[in-house]
Amino acid sequence: MGSFWSAFLVGGLICVIGQLLLDLTEMTPAHVLSTLVVGGAVLDGLGWYEPLIKFAGAGATVPITSFGNSLVHGALSEAKTSGFIGVLSGIFEITSAGISAAVLFGFLTALIFRPRG
C-alpha cells in the first residue's frame, strides 16, 4: 500500500509544480511543458531521477518529467557504448515508442475531429 501513496504524492507534487508555474508566472502551457521535460532531464543527469522512480514508481514514470529522464538516460547509456553518435541514437531508441504513439494518435485525432487552423 505504501507504493500507491508514494506514487500519488510524487505524481501529485509534479502536477502541483506545473500548476503553480501556470498560475504564478507568465509561462504558457508550452513553456511549462518544456520546463518539466528539462527538469526531468536535469534530474536524470544528476542521477536523482532513478531513485525517484524506485521510490514512486508510476508517480515518477507517468508525468512528462519522465520523458526528459528517458532522453538523457538513453543518450548517456548509448554514449558509453557508441560514443558521440550514440547520444543521438540513444535518445531515439528509448523514446521512439512514445514519439511514434504521439504522432500516430495526433494524426488519427486530426482525421476524426476538425482541427482548427
SULMO-V792334 format. One record per helix or strand. SS is the DSSP state (helix for helix, strand for strand). FROM is the first residue (numbers start at 1). TO is the last residue. If there is no record, write none. Layout:
BEGIN
SS	FROM	TO
SS	FROM	TO
END
This chain:
BEGIN
helix	2	24
helix	29	45
helix	49	56
helix	58	61
helix	65	82
helix	84	112
END
